[in-house]
Amino acid sequence: MDAAEIRRDFPLLSEGGDREPPIYFDNACQTLRPRCVIDAVSEYYESTPACAGRSSHRLATEVSLKCDDVRAEAASFFGAADPAEIAFLKNATEGLNTVIFGSGLAKGDEVVTTDYEHNSVHVPLLRAAEVYGIRRRIVRSSSDGTFDLEAFEEALSDSTRLVAMCLTSNVTGYTLPAREIVEMAHSRGAQVLFDAAQTAPSMHIDVGSLDVDYLVVSAHKMLGPSGLGIMYAKNESSHRLAPLIYGGHGVTGATLDSFELLPPPERFEAGLQNYSGIIGTGAAIRYLDRIGLDAVAEHEVALNRRMTRALRGIDGIRILSPADPNLRGGILSFNIKEMVPHDVAMILDNSRNIMVRSGMHCCHSLFESRRIDGAVRASMYIYNTAGEVDEFIQAMEDISQKF
Ligand SMILES: Cc1ncc(COP(=O)(O)O)c(C=O)c1O
């Protein structure tokens, strides 16, 4: 994979524009978008700015067909047997809420989760505990920051209905042993929901061979337009899954007293949809497919190894475990001396045009369990280069010396 060549596809990174190209290390929040995605979004507005699945004129039919194509492409990208198992939502949060509130959890049911969930899993589960009386069983991470399979086995019980977990942590970059988790959960009769928002951009996920029941991703973290999430729900489960949102297009019909839901995936897509976002997501999937996810993962880890090795030698830097960069994909979170993470991020931006994320990363429970007040997160992707990593290292050396 040639990052220098890839950079040419990203308008924000091209030299000679209005803005000096930043060193963009905030990819775990949103990635940048290649020209083909931007063009696909614009083309929708320029050529077919109509509504899919309702009106019967030609423009609407074209949009419907394009959205169907993207559904089929997304199904193939994630290894789903049937495009009907793929629903387009507004983000990963909506998909996670759909499963947590729609899968029929009831009083006394147990949901097994981890101590480092994004709030998009953690908060809906707390709410489900309030509303339905479910019990949460939390698997504490091992001291080295990895998943504790023995603790997981102990957390499973005959009351476990759902295992809801972050497949790849947005703070540490660590990816769970997914296959073992699915097998162990299924052997106890529980379903599995993976929050794969941070996995999908750089790791091949095959929902079919993994046999996971539900999986949710964000298109905007994998080169797609903002505000587009994808939910995979296995056919056997999706027909029993209640939508989170009800209204137009989600139903076959309604009388004054009743309604009947459309089959999946349309029942999860009530209201006018983000058609340009869906079409742009198709372009993003094709772009990633051309590069190949194995090459993406290899590139990220190579940059992470370089960054980790250098940061370890800088006075006052503490990297959030796991220590091994091979276990952290493109993510490196750290603290330096007693500095406030937001201050470090602002210094990097103002002095070097380096964009990182700082704070709790919507993952307060992880910081609380590790007794830390936040962290700086550098997250790298396909267009980042070894030269950018070296500039970042130099900037951190300067900060360490000055403060
Ligand atoms: C692990 C993880 N889960 C869920 C989300 C929420 O994604 P979205 O903004 O698409 O709802 C994020 C976003 O940062 C994330 O990193």
The ligand as a MOL file (V3000), in Angstrom:
LIG
                    3D

  0  0  0     0  0            999 V3000
M  V30 BEGIN CTAB
M  V30 COUNTS 16 16 0 0 0
M  V30 BEGIN ATOM
M  V30 1 C -16.1960 1.9940 19.6730 0
M  V30 2 C -17.2320 2.9790 19.2640 0
M  V30 3 N -18.5250 2.6540 19.3600 0
M  V30 4 C -19.5020 3.4930 18.9990 0
M  V30 5 C -19.2260 4.7360 18.5230 0
M  V30 6 C -20.3470 5.6420 18.1370 0
M  V30 7 O -20.3620 5.7660 16.7620 0
M  V30 8 P -21.4030 6.7540 16.0440 0
M  V30 9 O -20.8870 8.1200 16.2350 0
M  V30 10 O -21.4100 6.2930 14.6290 0
M  V30 11 O -22.7170 6.5440 16.6990 0
M  V30 12 C -17.9040 5.1530 18.4200 0
M  V30 13 C -17.5650 6.5200 17.9700 0
M  V30 14 O -16.5580 7.0810 18.2880 0
M  V30 15 C -16.8810 4.2490 18.7850 0
M  V30 16 O -15.5940 4.5970 18.6930 0
M  V30 END ATOM
M  V30 BEGIN BOND
M  V30 1 1 1 2
M  V30 2 1 2 3
M  V30 3 2 2 15
M  V30 4 2 3 4
M  V30 5 1 4 5
M  V30 6 1 5 6
M  V30 7 2 5 12
M  V30 8 1 6 7
M  V30 9 1 7 8
M  V30 10 2 8 9
M  V30 11 1 8 10
M  V30 12 1 8 11
M  V30 13 1 12 13
M  V30 14 1 12 15
M  V30 15 2 13 14
M  V30 16 1 15 16
M  V30 END BOND
M  V30 END CTAB
M  END
